[in-house]
Amino acid sequence: MKRTILQLLVADIKHNQLLNGLYDMGFYDDDIYTLNIDFIVANMMGVSTISVAWLDIYHKTMLEIDTNITE
């Protein structure tokens, strides 16, 4: 299960980096292409109620991760 969570996190990071790159070029998705992996990961970790603080930390961390991430 831990490996699956890590794979989901890597996929979410890459997806967010793609969307942020498109955003920087002037393309906007209006959150249509949000995968909600944050909720899936939280559920797999046994978190039943996701707080705004948890989501803020998750998304802030996504923005801080190096763009050359690999598994």
MARBA-3410 file (N, C-alpha, C, O; in Angstrom, 1 decimal):
71
0.8,-1.2,0.0,0.0,0.0,0.0,0.9,1.3,0.0,0.5,2.2,-0.7 ~ 2.0,1.2,0.7,2.9,2.4,0.8,3.4,2.7,-0.6,3.4,3.9,-1.0 ~ 3.8,1.7,-1.3,4.3,2.0,-2.7,3.3,2.5,-3.6,3.6,3.4,-4.4 ~ 2.0,2.1,-3.5,0.9,2.6,-4.3,0.7,4.1,-3.9,0.5,4.9,-4.8 ~ 0.7,4.4,-2.7,0.6,5.8,-2.3,1.7,6.7,-2.8,1.4,7.8,-3.3
2.9,6.2,-2.8,4.0,6.9,-3.3,3.9,7.1,-4.8,4.2,8.2,-5.4 ~ 3.4,6.1,-5.5,3.2,6.2,-7.0,2.1,7.2,-7.3,2.2,8.0,-8.3 ~ 1.1,7.2,-6.5,0.0,8.2,-6.7,0.5,9.6,-6.5,0.2,10.6,-7.2 ~ 1.4,9.8,-5.4,1.9,11.1,-5.1,2.8,11.6,-6.3,2.8,12.8,-6.7 ~ 3.7,10.7,-6.8,4.5,11.1,-7.9,3.7,11.5,-9.2,4.0,12.4,-9.8
2.6,10.7,-9.4,1.7,11.0,-10.5,1.0,12.4,-10.3,0.9,13.1,-11.3 ~ 0.6,12.7,-9.1,0.0,13.9,-8.8,1.0,15.1,-9.0,0.6,16.1,-9.5 ~ 2.2,14.9,-8.5,3.2,15.9,-8.7,3.4,16.2,-10.1,3.4,17.4,-10.5 ~ 3.6,15.2,-11.0,3.8,15.4,-12.4,2.6,16.1,-13.1,2.8,17.0,-13.9 ~ 1.4,15.7,-12.7,0.2,16.2,-13.2,0.1,17.7,-12.9,-0.2,18.6,-13.7
0.4,18.0,-11.6,0.3,19.4,-11.2,1.4,20.3,-11.9,1.1,21.4,-12.2 ~ 2.6,19.7,-12.1,3.6,20.5,-12.8,3.2,20.7,-14.2,3.5,21.8,-14.7 ~ 2.6,19.8,-14.8,2.1,20.0,-16.2,1.1,21.1,-16.2,1.1,22.0,-17.1 ~ 0.1,21.1,-15.3,-0.9,22.1,-15.3,-0.4,23.5,-15.0,-0.8,24.5,-15.6 ~ 0.6,23.5,-14.1,1.2,24.8,-13.7,2.0,25.3,-14.9,2.0,26.5,-15.1
2.7,24.5,-15.7,3.4,24.9,-16.9,2.5,25.4,-17.9,2.8,26.5,-18.5 ~ 1.3,24.8,-18.1,0.3,25.3,-19.0,-0.2,26.6,-18.6,-0.5,27.5,-19.4 ~ -0.4,26.7,-17.3,-0.9,28.0,-16.7,0.1,29.1,-16.9,-0.3,30.2,-17.3 ~ 1.3,28.8,-16.8,2.4,29.8,-17.0,2.4,30.3,-18.5,2.8,31.4,-18.8 ~ 1.9,29.4,-19.4,1.9,29.8,-20.8,0.6,30.4,-21.2,0.4,30.8,-22.3
-0.3,30.6,-20.2,-1.6,31.2,-20.5,-2.7,30.3,-20.8,-3.8,30.8,-21.2 ~ -2.6,29.0,-20.5,-3.7,28.1,-20.7,-4.3,27.7,-19.4,-3.6,27.4,-18.4 ~ -5.6,27.9,-19.2,-6.2,27.7,-18.0,-7.3,26.5,-18.1,-8.0,26.5,-19.1 ~ -7.3,25.7,-17.1,-8.3,24.6,-17.1,-9.5,24.8,-16.2,-10.4,23.9,-16.2 ~ -9.5,25.9,-15.5,-10.6,26.1,-14.5,-11.0,24.9,-13.7,-12.1,24.7,-13.4
-9.9,24.2,-13.2,-10.0,23.0,-12.4,-10.8,21.9,-13.0,-11.3,21.0,-12.3 ~ -11.0,21.9,-14.3,-11.7,20.8,-15.0,-10.8,19.5,-14.9,-11.4,18.4,-14.8 ~ -9.5,19.6,-14.9,-8.6,18.5,-15.0,-8.0,18.1,-13.7,-6.9,17.5,-13.6 ~ -8.6,18.5,-12.6,-8.2,18.1,-11.2,-8.5,16.7,-11.0,-9.6,16.2,-11.3 ~ -7.5,15.9,-10.6,-7.6,14.5,-10.4,-8.1,14.1,-9.0,-8.5,13.0,-8.8
-8.0,15.0,-8.0,-8.4,14.7,-6.7,-7.6,13.6,-6.0,-8.1,12.9,-5.2 ~ -6.3,13.5,-6.5,-5.5,12.4,-5.9,-5.2,12.7,-4.4,-5.0,11.8,-3.6 ~ -5.3,14.0,-4.0,-5.1,14.3,-2.6,-6.1,13.6,-1.7,-5.8,13.1,-0.7 ~ -7.3,13.5,-2.2,-8.4,12.9,-1.4,-8.2,11.3,-1.4,-8.5,10.7,-0.4 ~ -7.8,10.8,-2.6,-7.5,9.4,-2.7,-6.4,9.0,-1.7,-6.5,8.0,-1.0
-5.3,9.7,-1.7,-4.2,9.4,-0.8,-4.6,9.5,0.6,-4.3,8.7,1.4 ~ -5.3,10.6,1.0,-5.8,10.7,2.4,-6.6,9.5,2.8,-6.5,9.0,3.9 ~ -7.5,9.1,1.9,-8.4,7.9,2.2,-7.6,6.7,2.4,-7.8,5.9,3.3 ~ -6.5,6.5,1.5,-5.7,5.3,1.6,-4.9,5.3,2.9,-4.5,4.3,3.4 ~ -4.6,6.5,3.4,-3.9,6.7,4.7,-4.8,6.6,5.9,-4.3,6.7,7.0
-6.1,6.4,5.7,-7.0,6.2,6.8,-7.6,7.5,7.3,-8.2,7.6,8.4 ~ -7.4,8.6,6.5,-7.9,9.9,7.0,-9.3,10.0,6.4,-9.5,10.1,5.2 ~ -10.3,10.1,7.3,-11.7,10.1,6.8,-12.2,11.5,6.6,-13.0,11.8,5.7 ~ -11.7,12.5,7.4,-12.1,13.8,7.3,-10.9,14.7,6.9,-9.9,14.7,7.7 ~ -10.9,15.3,5.8,-9.8,16.0,5.3,-10.0,17.5,5.6,-10.9,18.1,5.2
-9.1,18.1,6.4,-9.2,19.5,6.8,-8.6,20.4,5.7,-7.8,19.9,4.9 ~ -9.0,21.6,5.8,-8.5,22.6,4.8,-7.0,22.8,5.1,-6.2,22.9,4.1 ~ -6.5,22.7,6.3,-5.1,22.8,6.7,-4.3,21.6,6.0,-3.2,21.9,5.4 ~ -4.9,20.4,6.0,-4.2,19.3,5.4,-4.1,19.5,3.9,-3.0,19.3,3.3 ~ -5.1,20.0,3.2,-5.1,20.3,1.8,-4.1,21.4,1.5,-3.4,21.3,0.5
-4.1,22.4,2.3,-3.1,23.5,2.1,-1.7,23.0,2.2,-0.9,23.4,1.3 ~ -1.4,22.2,3.1,0.0,21.6,3.2,0.3,20.8,2.0,1.4,20.9,1.5 ~ -0.6,19.9,1.7,-0.5,19.0,0.5,-0.2,19.9,-0.8,0.8,19.6,-1.4 ~ -1.0,20.9,-1.0,-0.8,21.6,-2.3,0.5,22.5,-2.2,1.1,22.7,-3.2 ~ 0.8,23.1,-1.1,2.0,23.9,-0.9,3.2,23.0,-1.2,4.1,23.4,-1.8
3.2,21.8,-0.6,4.3,20.8,-0.8,4.4,20.5,-2.3,5.5,20.4,-2.8 ~ 3.3,20.3,-3.0,3.3,20.0,-4.5,4.1,21.1,-5.2,4.9,20.8,-6.1 ~ 3.9,22.3,-4.8,4.5,23.4,-5.5,6.0,23.6,-5.3,6.8,24.1,-6.0 ~ 6.5,23.0,-4.1,7.9,23.1,-3.7,8.8,22.0,-4.3,10.0,22.1,-4.2 ~ 8.2,21.0,-4.8,8.9,19.8,-5.2,9.6,20.1,-6.6,9.0,20.6,-7.5
10.8,19.6,-6.7,11.6,19.8,-7.9,10.9,19.2,-9.1,10.2,18.2,-9.1 ~ 11.0,19.9,-10.2,10.3,19.6,-11.4,10.9,18.3,-12.1,10.3,17.8,-13.0 ~ 12.1,17.9,-11.7,12.7,16.7,-12.3,12.5,15.5,-11.4,13.4,14.6,-11.4 ~ 11.4,15.4,-10.8,11.2,14.2,-9.8,11.0,12.9,-10.6,10.4,12.9,-11.7 ~ 11.6,11.9,-10.0,11.4,10.6,-10.6,11.0,9.7,-9.4,11.1,10.0,-8.2
10.5,8.5,-9.7,10.1,7.6,-8.6,11.3,7.2,-7.8,11.2,6.5,-6.9
END
